[in-house]
Amino acid sequence: MSPGTYDLILMDIQMPNMDGYQAAQCIRHLDDKMKAEIPIIAMTANAFAEDRKRAFDAGMNVRFNG
């Protein structure tokens, strides 16, 4: 798929093989700058300050709290 196909990523934090934090870090380390800079929005019910900080530290832009 070519860069620019998607406007953002809705990232689930609790996934079975790789959590959303790890997935966001992998995306942020892509060689293709356009892909690496896509906005990532965390989807989680975790509303603690440390959860928000961890999402931002992983390179996510915004978070939703359920």
All heavy atoms as TSV, in Angstrom:
chain	resi	resn	atom	element	x	y	z
A	1	MET	N	N	0.843	-1.169	0.000
A	1	MET	CA	C	0.000	0.000	0.000
A	1	MET	C	C	0.896	1.242	0.000
A	1	MET	O	O	1.894	1.304	0.702
A	1	MET	CB	C	-0.879	-0.026	1.242
A	1	MET	CG	C	-1.984	0.956	1.170
A	1	MET	SD	S	-3.388	0.521	2.223
A	1	MET	CE	C	-3.969	-0.936	1.414
A	2	SER	N	N	0.544	2.213	-0.763
A	2	SER	CA	C	1.374	3.403	-0.890
A	2	SER	C	C	1.161	4.374	0.276
A	2	SER	O	O	0.080	4.419	0.853
A	2	SER	CB	C	1.087	4.105	-2.217
A	2	SER	OG	O	-0.261	4.501	-2.264
A	3	PRO	N	N	2.204	5.146	0.632
A	3	PRO	CA	C	2.059	6.137	1.698
A	3	PRO	C	C	0.946	7.118	1.381
A	3	PRO	O	O	0.698	7.445	0.228
A	3	PRO	CB	C	3.418	6.850	1.711
A	3	PRO	CG	C	4.350	5.924	1.037
A	3	PRO	CD	C	3.522	5.129	0.049
A	4	GLY	N	N	0.280	7.588	2.411
A	4	GLY	CA	C	-0.783	8.553	2.232
A	4	GLY	C	C	-2.150	7.927	2.032
A	4	GLY	O	O	-3.136	8.628	1.878
A	5	THR	N	N	-2.209	6.589	2.047
A	5	THR	CA	C	-3.481	5.905	1.850
A	5	THR	C	C	-4.392	6.110	3.045
A	5	THR	O	O	-5.597	6.224	2.900
A	5	THR	CB	C	-3.254	4.399	1.619
A	5	THR	OG1	O	-2.399	4.253	0.483
A	5	THR	CG2	C	-4.545	3.677	1.357
A	6	TYR	N	N	-3.819	6.172	4.235
A	6	TYR	CA	C	-4.591	6.345	5.460
A	6	TYR	C	C	-4.250	7.682	6.101
A	6	TYR	O	O	-3.120	8.149	6.017
A	6	TYR	CB	C	-4.311	5.215	6.452
A	6	TYR	CG	C	-4.704	3.865	5.917
A	6	TYR	CD1	C	-3.756	3.001	5.400
A	6	TYR	CD2	C	-6.035	3.461	5.924
A	6	TYR	CE1	C	-4.123	1.767	4.897
A	6	TYR	CE2	C	-6.404	2.223	5.419
A	6	TYR	CZ	C	-5.445	1.386	4.908
A	6	TYR	OH	O	-5.809	0.169	4.408
A	7	ASP	N	N	-5.234	8.274	6.785
A	7	ASP	CA	C	-5.020	9.550	7.452
A	7	ASP	C	C	-4.549	9.384	8.887
A	7	ASP	O	O	-3.914	10.274	9.442
A	7	ASP	CB	C	-6.305	10.379	7.451
A	7	ASP	CG	C	-6.708	10.805	6.046
A	7	ASP	OD1	O	-5.801	11.073	5.229
A	7	ASP	OD2	O	-7.906	10.866	5.765
A	8	LEU	N	N	-4.910	8.261	9.529
A	8	LEU	CA	C	-4.509	8.018	10.916
A	8	LEU	C	C	-4.684	6.546	11.244
A	8	LEU	O	O	-5.285	5.798	10.484
A	8	LEU	CB	C	-5.326	8.873	11.884
A	8	LEU	CG	C	-6.841	8.708	11.902
A	8	LEU	CD1	C	-7.254	7.659	12.921
A	8	LEU	CD2	C	-7.473	10.035	12.273
A	9	ILE	N	N	-4.160	6.162	12.396
A	9	ILE	CA	C	-4.280	4.793	12.902
A	9	ILE	C	C	-4.991	4.841	14.241
A	9	ILE	O	O	-4.603	5.613	15.120
A	9	ILE	CB	C	-2.892	4.145	13.093
A	9	ILE	CG1	C	-2.187	4.004	11.747
A	9	ILE	CG2	C	-3.015	2.794	13.799
A	9	ILE	CD1	C	-0.739	3.579	11.865
A	10	LEU	N	N	-6.035	4.035	14.389
A	10	LEU	CA	C	-6.674	3.827	15.688
A	10	LEU	C	C	-6.018	2.591	16.288
A	10	LEU	O	O	-6.207	1.478	15.796
A	10	LEU	CB	C	-8.181	3.607	15.530
A	10	LEU	CG	C	-8.963	4.766	14.940
A	10	LEU	CD1	C	-10.422	4.381	14.753
A	10	LEU	CD2	C	-8.853	5.990	15.825
A	11	MET	N	N	-5.211	2.779	17.318
A	11	MET	CA	C	-4.392	1.705	17.868
A	11	MET	C	C	-5.003	1.140	19.142
A	11	MET	O	O	-5.168	1.854	20.129
A	11	MET	CB	C	-2.985	2.233	18.170
A	11	MET	CG	C	-2.035	1.201	18.693
A	11	MET	SD	S	-1.588	-0.041	17.469
A	11	MET	CE	C	-0.558	0.922	16.379
A	12	ASP	N	N	-5.324	-0.145	19.110
A	12	ASP	CA	C	-5.772	-0.854	20.307
A	12	ASP	C	C	-4.555	-1.102	21.183
A	12	ASP	O	O	-3.522	-1.568	20.698
A	12	ASP	CB	C	-6.425	-2.176	19.904
A	12	ASP	CG	C	-7.052	-2.909	21.068
A	12	ASP	OD1	O	-6.938	-2.448	22.224
A	12	ASP	OD2	O	-7.657	-3.969	20.826
A	13	ILE	N	N	-4.626	-0.780	22.445
A	13	ILE	CA	C	-3.495	-0.973	23.346
A	13	ILE	C	C	-3.320	-2.433	23.728
A	13	ILE	O	O	-2.208	-2.929	23.830
A	13	ILE	CB	C	-3.663	-0.108	24.626
A	13	ILE	CG1	C	-3.636	1.368	24.272
A	13	ILE	CG2	C	-2.597	-0.427	25.668
A	13	ILE	CD1	C	-2.374	1.840	23.596
A	14	GLN	N	N	-4.411	-3.148	23.927
A	14	GLN	CA	C	-4.333	-4.535	24.390
A	14	GLN	C	C	-4.604	-5.500	23.243
A	14	GLN	O	O	-5.736	-5.883	22.993
A	14	GLN	CB	C	-5.312	-4.752	25.534
A	14	GLN	CG	C	-4.973	-3.903	26.732
A	14	GLN	CD	C	-5.959	-4.078	27.870
A	14	GLN	OE1	O	-6.985	-4.708	27.747
A	14	GLN	NE2	N	-5.624	-3.502	29.013
A	15	MET	N	N	-3.535	-5.888	22.558
A	15	MET	CA	C	-3.626	-6.853	21.463
A	15	MET	C	C	-2.878	-8.114	21.888
A	15	MET	O	O	-2.026	-8.063	22.778
A	15	MET	CB	C	-3.032	-6.257	20.187
A	15	MET	CG	C	-3.762	-5.006	19.721
A	15	MET	SD	S	-3.167	-4.364	18.152
A	15	MET	CE	C	-1.507	-3.844	18.541
A	16	PRO	N	N	-3.145	-9.258	21.258
A	16	PRO	CA	C	-2.598	-10.530	21.741
A	16	PRO	C	C	-1.100	-10.741	21.561
A	16	PRO	O	O	-0.436	-11.194	22.489
A	16	PRO	CB	C	-3.383	-11.590	20.962
A	16	PRO	CG	C	-3.952	-10.880	19.788
A	16	PRO	CD	C	-4.108	-9.434	20.187
A	17	ASN	N	N	-0.509	-10.424	20.425
A	17	ASN	CA	C	0.902	-10.740	20.192
A	17	ASN	C	C	1.846	-9.570	20.417
A	17	ASN	O	O	2.980	-9.755	20.845
A	17	ASN	CB	C	1.096	-11.284	18.782
A	17	ASN	CG	C	0.375	-12.600	18.585
A	17	ASN	OD1	O	0.414	-13.458	19.449
A	17	ASN	ND2	N	-0.311	-12.740	17.470
A	18	MET	N	N	1.394	-8.401	20.105
A	18	MET	CA	C	2.189	-7.187	20.277
A	18	MET	C	C	1.228	-6.116	20.772
A	18	MET	O	O	0.204	-5.872	20.148
A	18	MET	CB	C	2.793	-6.760	18.930
A	18	MET	CG	C	3.575	-5.463	18.996
A	18	MET	SD	S	4.151	-4.859	17.377
A	18	MET	CE	C	5.354	-6.070	16.930
A	19	ASP	N	N	1.553	-5.486	21.900
A	19	ASP	CA	C	0.616	-4.471	22.397
A	19	ASP	C	C	0.730	-3.191	21.557
A	19	ASP	O	O	1.629	-3.044	20.735
A	19	ASP	CB	C	0.799	-4.216	23.892
A	19	ASP	CG	C	2.106	-3.542	24.275
A	19	ASP	OD1	O	2.677	-2.786	23.466
A	19	ASP	OD2	O	2.553	-3.761	25.419
A	20	GLY	N	N	-0.215	-2.308	21.748
A	20	GLY	CA	C	-0.265	-1.086	20.965
A	20	GLY	C	C	0.944	-0.187	21.144
A	20	GLY	O	O	1.337	0.525	20.219
A	21	TYR	N	N	1.549	-0.231	22.323
A	21	TYR	CA	C	2.744	0.581	22.561
A	21	TYR	C	C	3.890	0.101	21.662
A	21	TYR	O	O	4.578	0.904	21.041
A	21	TYR	CB	C	3.178	0.497	24.022
A	21	TYR	CG	C	2.111	0.906	25.006
A	21	TYR	CD1	C	1.590	-0.018	25.913
A	21	TYR	CD2	C	1.626	2.207	25.054
A	21	TYR	CE1	C	0.610	0.349	26.831
A	21	TYR	CE2	C	0.644	2.583	25.962
A	21	TYR	CZ	C	0.142	1.644	26.846
A	21	TYR	OH	O	-0.823	2.011	27.753
A	22	GLN	N	N	4.078	-1.224	21.619
A	22	GLN	CA	C	5.139	-1.796	20.779
A	22	GLN	C	C	4.865	-1.530	19.302
A	22	GLN	O	O	5.780	-1.192	18.547
A	22	GLN	CB	C	5.250	-3.301	21.018
A	22	GLN	CG	C	5.712	-3.667	22.409
A	22	GLN	CD	C	5.519	-5.154	22.691
A	22	GLN	OE1	O	4.469	-5.713	22.413
A	22	GLN	NE2	N	6.547	-5.768	23.250
A	23	ALA	N	N	3.602	-1.687	18.900
A	23	ALA	CA	C	3.246	-1.456	17.502
A	23	ALA	C	C	3.503	0.005	17.112
A	23	ALA	O	O	4.038	0.277	16.029
A	23	ALA	CB	C	1.783	-1.823	17.266
A	24	ALA	N	N	3.150	0.934	17.995
A	24	ALA	CA	C	3.389	2.358	17.715
A	24	ALA	C	C	4.876	2.642	17.579
A	24	ALA	O	O	5.297	3.384	16.682
A	24	ALA	CB	C	2.784	3.225	18.818
A	25	GLN	N	N	5.681	2.041	18.448
A	25	GLN	CA	C	7.127	2.248	18.362
A	25	GLN	C	C	7.687	1.703	17.052
A	25	GLN	O	O	8.553	2.330	16.440
A	25	GLN	CB	C	7.826	1.602	19.557
A	25	GLN	CG	C	7.559	2.340	20.842
A	25	GLN	CD	C	8.111	1.634	22.067
A	25	GLN	OE1	O	8.309	0.425	22.064
A	25	GLN	NE2	N	8.341	2.396	23.119
A	26	CYS	N	N	7.181	0.551	16.600
A	26	CYS	CA	C	7.617	-0.010	15.318
A	26	CYS	C	C	7.269	0.935	14.170
A	26	CYS	O	O	8.087	1.157	13.274
A	26	CYS	CB	C	6.972	-1.376	15.084
A	26	CYS	SG	S	7.631	-2.689	16.112
A	27	ILE	N	N	6.078	1.494	14.208
A	27	ILE	CA	C	5.660	2.431	13.159
A	27	ILE	C	C	6.542	3.669	13.187
A	27	ILE	O	O	6.997	4.150	12.152
A	27	ILE	CB	C	4.173	2.808	13.329
A	27	ILE	CG1	C	3.298	1.583	13.040
A	27	ILE	CG2	C	3.798	3.990	12.423
A	27	ILE	CD1	C	1.854	1.731	13.475
A	28	ARG	N	N	6.820	4.201	14.369
A	28	ARG	CA	C	7.647	5.410	14.488
A	28	ARG	C	C	9.082	5.193	14.010
A	28	ARG	O	O	9.771	6.148	13.664
A	28	ARG	CB	C	7.654	5.915	15.934
A	28	ARG	CG	C	6.306	6.443	16.387
A	28	ARG	CD	C	5.866	7.622	15.534
A	28	ARG	NE	N	4.582	8.147	15.984
A	28	ARG	CZ	C	3.535	8.317	15.201
A	28	ARG	NH1	N	3.620	8.023	13.913
A	28	ARG	NH2	N	2.411	8.792	15.672
A	29	HIS	N	N	9.531	3.940	13.968
A	29	HIS	CA	C	10.903	3.643	13.536
A	29	HIS	C	C	10.986	3.193	12.081
A	29	HIS	O	O	12.053	2.763	11.627
A	29	HIS	CB	C	11.526	2.595	14.460
A	29	HIS	CG	C	11.839	3.133	15.812
A	29	HIS	ND1	N	11.002	2.983	16.885
A	29	HIS	CD2	C	12.888	3.868	16.260
A	29	HIS	CE1	C	11.516	3.587	17.943
A	29	HIS	NE2	N	12.656	4.138	17.592
A	30	LEU	N	N	9.887	3.301	11.323
A	30	LEU	CA	C	9.929	2.950	9.903
A	30	LEU	C	C	10.850	3.901	9.154
A	30	LEU	O	O	10.952	5.087	9.487
A	30	LEU	CB	C	8.522	3.016	9.297
A	30	LEU	CG	C	7.524	1.965	9.770
A	30	LEU	CD1	C	6.133	2.279	9.224
A	30	LEU	CD2	C	7.967	0.567	9.347
A	31	ASP	N	N	11.523	3.396	8.134
A	31	ASP	CA	C	12.423	4.229	7.327
A	31	ASP	C	C	11.663	5.258	6.501
A	31	ASP	O	O	12.166	6.352	6.255
A	31	ASP	CB	C	13.262	3.354	6.400
A	31	ASP	CG	C	14.295	2.537	7.165
A	31	ASP	OD1	O	14.721	2.973	8.249
A	31	ASP	OD2	O	14.675	1.457	6.663
A	32	ASP	N	N	10.460	4.909	6.063
A	32	ASP	CA	C	9.643	5.813	5.256
A	32	ASP	C	C	9.038	6.868	6.180
A	32	ASP	O	O	8.147	6.587	6.972
A	32	ASP	CB	C	8.543	5.027	4.542
A	32	ASP	CG	C	7.720	5.874	3.596
A	32	ASP	OD1	O	7.438	7.060	3.918
A	32	ASP	OD2	O	7.331	5.347	2.542
A	33	LYS	N	N	9.522	8.099	6.085
A	33	LYS	CA	C	9.111	9.174	6.989
A	33	LYS	C	C	7.601	9.432	6.932
A	33	LYS	O	O	6.965	9.686	7.953
A	33	LYS	CB	C	9.874	10.452	6.660
A	33	LYS	CG	C	9.597	11.585	7.612
A	33	LYS	CD	C	10.447	12.796	7.308
A	33	LYS	CE	C	10.065	13.912	8.261
A	33	LYS	NZ	N	10.974	15.028	8.223
A	34	MET	N	N	7.009	9.352	5.745
A	34	MET	CA	C	5.578	9.606	5.611
A	34	MET	C	C	4.762	8.569	6.395
A	34	MET	O	O	3.771	8.907	7.030
A	34	MET	CB	C	5.178	9.604	4.140
A	34	MET	CG	C	3.798	10.111	3.877
A	34	MET	SD	S	3.610	10.379	2.101
A	34	MET	CE	C	2.069	11.243	2.095
A	35	LYS	N	N	5.197	7.316	6.347
A	35	LYS	CA	C	4.516	6.269	7.107
A	35	LYS	C	C	4.802	6.407	8.597
A	35	LYS	O	O	3.926	6.204	9.428
A	35	LYS	CB	C	4.953	4.895	6.627
A	35	LYS	CG	C	4.456	4.551	5.244
A	35	LYS	CD	C	4.960	3.189	4.820
A	35	LYS	CE	C	4.508	2.856	3.407
A	35	LYS	NZ	N	5.068	1.570	2.953
A	36	ALA	N	N	6.026	6.741	8.946
A	36	ALA	CA	C	6.437	6.819	10.351
A	36	ALA	C	C	5.763	7.964	11.099
A	36	ALA	O	O	5.655	7.921	12.326
A	36	ALA	CB	C	7.953	6.968	10.443
A	37	GLU	N	N	5.308	8.976	10.377
A	37	GLU	CA	C	4.723	10.149	11.034
A	37	GLU	C	C	3.194	10.167	11.023
A	37	GLU	O	O	2.590	11.158	11.429
A	37	GLU	CB	C	5.261	11.421	10.382
A	37	GLU	CG	C	6.741	11.610	10.664
A	37	GLU	CD	C	7.306	12.878	10.053
A	37	GLU	OE1	O	6.613	13.558	9.263
A	37	GLU	OE2	O	8.462	13.190	10.375
A	38	ILE	N	N	2.553	9.080	10.595
A	38	ILE	CA	C	1.093	9.043	10.584
A	38	ILE	C	C	0.562	9.215	12.010
A	38	ILE	O	O	1.143	8.670	12.958
A	38	ILE	CB	C	0.572	7.736	9.953
A	38	ILE	CG1	C	-0.938	7.783	9.760
A	38	ILE	CG2	C	0.986	6.522	10.763
A	38	ILE	CD1	C	-1.482	6.671	8.890
A	39	PRO	N	N	-0.465	10.006	12.223
A	39	PRO	CA	C	-1.022	10.152	13.572
A	39	PRO	C	C	-1.543	8.812	14.100
A	39	PRO	O	O	-2.183	8.059	13.365
A	39	PRO	CB	C	-2.173	11.142	13.388
A	39	PRO	CG	C	-1.840	11.884	12.138
A	39	PRO	CD	C	-1.130	10.896	11.266
A	40	ILE	N	N	-1.238	8.519	15.347
A	40	ILE	CA	C	-1.699	7.296	16.002
A	40	ILE	C	C	-2.537	7.688	17.204
A	40	ILE	O	O	-2.069	8.403	18.095
A	40	ILE	CB	C	-0.520	6.419	16.461
A	40	ILE	CG1	C	0.369	6.054	15.271
A	40	ILE	CG2	C	-1.037	5.158	17.161
A	40	ILE	CD1	C	1.651	5.331	15.665
A	41	ILE	N	N	-3.770	7.211	17.235
A	41	ILE	CA	C	-4.685	7.492	18.338
A	41	ILE	C	C	-4.857	6.219	19.147
A	41	ILE	O	O	-5.276	5.187	18.614
A	41	ILE	CB	C	-6.048	7.986	17.812
A	41	ILE	CG1	C	-5.848	9.279	17.020
A	41	ILE	CG2	C	-7.025	8.187	18.969
A	41	ILE	CD1	C	-7.091	9.753	16.321
A	42	ALA	N	N	-4.526	6.270	20.428
A	42	ALA	CA	C	-4.640	5.106	21.302
A	42	ALA	C	C	-6.092	4.862	21.681
A	42	ALA	O	O	-6.809	5.796	22.030
A	42	ALA	CB	C	-3.813	5.311	22.568
A	43	MET	N	N	-6.497	3.610	21.616
A	43	MET	CA	C	-7.842	3.200	22.030
A	43	MET	C	C	-7.674	2.336	23.287
A	43	MET	O	O	-7.126	1.236	23.206
A	43	MET	CB	C	-8.513	2.384	20.922
A	43	MET	CG	C	-8.687	3.134	19.620
A	43	MET	SD	S	-9.885	4.448	19.735
A	43	MET	CE	C	-11.382	3.509	19.897
A	44	THR	N	N	-8.112	2.864	24.419
A	44	THR	CA	C	-7.941	2.136	25.671
A	44	THR	C	C	-8.931	2.617	26.716
A	44	THR	O	O	-9.388	3.755	26.662
A	44	THR	CB	C	-6.505	2.295	26.209
A	44	THR	OG1	O	-6.361	1.545	27.412
A	44	THR	CG2	C	-6.149	3.757	26.470
A	45	ALA	N	N	-9.244	1.735	27.645
A	45	ALA	CA	C	-10.065	2.123	28.790
A	45	ALA	C	C	-9.180	2.521	29.960
A	45	ALA	O	O	-9.662	2.984	30.983
A	45	ALA	CB	C	-10.980	0.971	29.202
A	46	ASN	N	N	-7.871	2.354	29.811
A	46	ASN	CA	C	-6.927	2.728	30.862
A	46	ASN	C	C	-6.839	4.242	30.934
A	46	ASN	O	O	-6.420	4.882	29.979
A	46	ASN	CB	C	-5.543	2.151	30.577
A	46	ASN	CG	C	-5.554	0.644	30.503
A	46	ASN	OD1	O	-6.435	-0.007	31.048
A	46	ASN	ND2	N	-4.580	0.076	29.827
A	47	ALA	N	N	-7.242	4.805	32.048
A	47	ALA	CA	C	-7.305	6.258	32.161
A	47	ALA	C	C	-6.314	6.829	33.170
A	47	ALA	O	O	-6.405	7.988	33.517
A	47	ALA	CB	C	-8.728	6.674	32.538
A	48	PHE	N	N	-5.388	6.008	33.623
A	48	PHE	CA	C	-4.420	6.491	34.606
A	48	PHE	C	C	-3.365	7.352	33.917
A	48	PHE	O	O	-3.063	7.176	32.738
A	48	PHE	CB	C	-3.752	5.321	35.323
A	48	PHE	CG	C	-4.715	4.503	36.138
A	48	PHE	CD1	C	-5.088	3.234	35.722
A	48	PHE	CD2	C	-5.263	5.008	37.307
A	48	PHE	CE1	C	-5.989	2.481	36.473
A	48	PHE	CE2	C	-6.159	4.270	38.059
A	48	PHE	CZ	C	-6.515	2.992	37.627
A	49	ALA	N	N	-2.806	8.273	34.653
A	49	ALA	CA	C	-1.803	9.185	34.098
A	49	ALA	C	C	-0.623	8.421	33.506
A	49	ALA	O	O	-0.110	8.794	32.448
A	49	ALA	CB	C	-1.320	10.154	35.173
A	50	GLU	N	N	-0.206	7.329	34.147
A	50	GLU	CA	C	0.929	6.566	33.624
A	50	GLU	C	C	0.591	5.899	32.289
A	50	GLU	O	O	1.464	5.711	31.446
A	50	GLU	CB	C	1.455	5.532	34.631
A	50	GLU	CG	C	0.465	4.467	35.036
A	50	GLU	CD	C	-0.321	4.772	36.302
A	50	GLU	OE1	O	-0.350	5.917	36.765
A	50	GLU	OE2	O	-0.915	3.832	36.838
A	51	ASP	N	N	-0.683	5.535	32.078
A	51	ASP	CA	C	-1.099	4.961	30.796
A	51	ASP	C	C	-1.039	6.012	29.695
A	51	ASP	O	O	-0.575	5.742	28.582
A	51	ASP	CB	C	-2.518	4.384	30.888
A	51	ASP	CG	C	-2.617	3.258	31.892
A	51	ASP	OD1	O	-1.760	2.351	31.845
A	51	ASP	OD2	O	-3.535	3.300	32.724
A	52	ARG	N	N	-1.497	7.222	29.989
A	52	ARG	CA	C	-1.422	8.311	29.013
A	52	ARG	C	C	0.033	8.637	28.689
A	52	ARG	O	O	0.396	8.803	27.525
A	52	ARG	CB	C	-2.152	9.541	29.536
A	52	ARG	CG	C	-3.667	9.348	29.605
A	52	ARG	CD	C	-4.404	10.640	29.903
A	52	ARG	NE	N	-4.048	11.224	31.189
A	52	ARG	CZ	C	-4.652	10.920	32.340
A	52	ARG	NH1	N	-5.623	10.050	32.361
A	52	ARG	NH2	N	-4.278	11.507	33.461
A	53	LYS	N	N	0.871	8.690	29.713
A	53	LYS	CA	C	2.287	8.981	29.498
A	53	LYS	C	C	2.934	7.893	28.649
A	53	LYS	O	O	3.698	8.187	27.732
A	53	LYS	CB	C	3.022	9.112	30.830
A	53	LYS	CG	C	4.494	9.447	30.667
A	53	LYS	CD	C	5.206	9.544	31.990
A	53	LYS	CE	C	6.672	9.901	31.885
A	53	LYS	NZ	N	7.425	9.405	30.774
A	54	ARG	N	N	2.605	6.645	28.941
A	54	ARG	CA	C	3.190	5.535	28.172
A	54	ARG	C	C	2.780	5.619	26.702
A	54	ARG	O	O	3.584	5.347	25.818
A	54	ARG	CB	C	2.753	4.200	28.778
A	54	ARG	CG	C	3.485	3.032	28.207
A	54	ARG	CD	C	3.225	1.768	28.988
A	54	ARG	NE	N	3.898	0.669	28.317
A	54	ARG	CZ	C	3.583	-0.593	28.438
A	54	ARG	NH1	N	2.611	-0.941	29.260
A	54	ARG	NH2	N	4.228	-1.521	27.782
A	55	ALA	N	N	1.533	5.998	26.428
A	55	ALA	CA	C	1.078	6.150	25.045
A	55	ALA	C	C	1.860	7.255	24.343
A	55	ALA	O	O	2.332	7.074	23.208
A	55	ALA	CB	C	-0.415	6.448	25.006
A	56	PHE	N	N	2.022	8.394	24.984
A	56	PHE	CA	C	2.790	9.484	24.388
A	56	PHE	C	C	4.254	9.092	24.219
A	56	PHE	O	O	4.872	9.384	23.205
A	56	PHE	CB	C	2.667	10.764	25.210
A	56	PHE	CG	C	1.356	11.470	25.008
A	56	PHE	CD1	C	0.500	11.665	26.068
A	56	PHE	CD2	C	0.980	11.950	23.765
A	56	PHE	CE1	C	-0.720	12.316	25.894
A	56	PHE	CE2	C	-0.228	12.605	23.573
A	56	PHE	CZ	C	-1.083	12.787	24.651
A	57	ASP	N	N	4.820	8.406	25.208
A	57	ASP	CA	C	6.212	7.973	25.130
A	57	ASP	C	C	6.442	6.985	23.993
A	57	ASP	O	O	7.538	6.917	23.437
A	57	ASP	CB	C	6.667	7.352	26.453
A	57	ASP	CG	C	6.836	8.375	27.567
A	57	ASP	OD1	O	6.825	9.593	27.276
A	57	ASP	OD2	O	6.962	7.950	28.738
A	58	ALA	N	N	5.411	6.220	23.646
A	58	ALA	CA	C	5.513	5.242	22.557
A	58	ALA	C	C	5.362	5.910	21.198
A	58	ALA	O	O	5.523	5.268	20.172
A	58	ALA	CB	C	4.445	4.151	22.716
A	59	GLY	N	N	5.029	7.195	21.190
A	59	GLY	CA	C	4.935	7.933	19.943
A	59	GLY	C	C	3.526	8.190	19.457
A	59	GLY	O	O	3.319	8.650	18.347
A	60	MET	N	N	2.538	7.890	20.313
A	60	MET	CA	C	1.152	8.135	19.917
A	60	MET	C	C	0.836	9.613	20.091
A	60	MET	O	O	1.419	10.299	20.915
A	60	MET	CB	C	0.209	7.282	20.746
A	60	MET	CG	C	0.408	5.800	20.513
A	60	MET	SD	S	-0.771	4.833	21.390
A	60	MET	CE	C	0.042	3.246	21.396
A	61	ASN	N	N	-0.093	10.093	19.281
A	61	ASN	CA	C	-0.437	11.512	19.286
A	61	ASN	C	C	-1.560	11.856	20.244
A	61	ASN	O	O	-1.535	12.889	20.884
A	61	ASN	CB	C	-0.838	11.952	17.876
A	61	ASN	CG	C	0.248	11.653	16.884
A	61	ASN	OD1	O	0.298	10.551	16.355
A	61	ASN	ND2	N	1.131	12.587	16.662
A	62	VAL	N	N	-2.574	11.027	20.286
A	62	VAL	CA	C	-3.791	11.313	21.037
A	62	VAL	C	C	-4.269	10.021	21.650
A	62	VAL	O	O	-3.982	8.944	21.169
A	62	VAL	CB	C	-4.891	11.860	20.078
A	62	VAL	CG1	C	-6.141	12.242	20.838
A	62	VAL	CG2	C	-4.373	13.047	19.282
A	63	ARG	N	N	-5.018	10.118	22.729
A	63	ARG	CA	C	-5.581	8.907	23.325
A	63	ARG	C	C	-7.057	9.109	23.627
A	63	ARG	O	O	-7.500	10.233	23.888
A	63	ARG	CB	C	-4.834	8.477	24.578
A	63	ARG	CG	C	-5.173	9.268	25.834
A	63	ARG	CD	C	-4.275	10.439	25.984
A	63	ARG	NE	N	-4.631	11.296	27.096
A	63	ARG	CZ	C	-4.419	12.583	27.055
A	63	ARG	NH1	N	-3.939	13.161	25.989
A	63	ARG	NH2	N	-4.701	13.332	28.088
A	64	PHE	N	N	-7.808	8.032	23.567
A	64	PHE	CA	C	-9.207	8.024	23.966
A	64	PHE	C	C	-9.307	7.248	25.260
A	64	PHE	O	O	-8.693	6.200	25.389
A	64	PHE	CB	C	-10.094	7.291	22.954
A	64	PHE	CG	C	-10.331	8.017	21.675
A	64	PHE	CD1	C	-10.917	7.353	20.622
A	64	PHE	CD2	C	-9.975	9.341	21.504
A	64	PHE	CE1	C	-11.156	7.992	19.419
A	64	PHE	CE2	C	-10.209	9.993	20.312
A	64	PHE	CZ	C	-10.790	9.319	19.270
A	65	ASN	N	N	-10.049	7.711	26.208
A	65	ASN	CA	C	-10.285	6.960	27.438
A	65	ASN	C	C	-11.751	6.550	27.452
A	65	ASN	O	O	-12.617	7.376	27.293
A	65	ASN	CB	C	-9.966	7.815	28.673
A	65	ASN	CG	C	-8.504	8.141	28.751
A	65	ASN	OD1	O	-7.658	7.308	28.446
A	65	ASN	ND2	N	-8.172	9.355	29.133
A	66	GLY	N	N	-11.979	5.267	27.664
A	66	GLY	CA	C	-13.329	4.728	27.620
A	66	GLY	C	C	-14.018	4.782	28.948
A	66	GLY	O	O	-13.558	5.181	29.934
